[in-house]
């Protein structure tokens, strides 16, 4: 019984940690894409 509870708590922490890492990675990628899109948009405005 106690081993099962410990395993469930460890699993809960692993899942929460995985979700938080995935969220942080997504925000990092979104920021990189935003910077790239800003760099791409500037030359297109100059060509008009």
C-alpha positions, 0 to 999 in steps of 0.5 A: 500500500505504501509503495503504491502511494509513493509510486503514485506521488512520483508519477504525479511529480514526473507528469507535472514536471513534464508538462511544465518543461513542455510549456517552457519549451513551447514558449521558448520556440514561440519567442524564437519564431516571433523574432524570425517573423519580425526579421522576415517582415522588415525586408518585405516592407522595404520592397514595397 
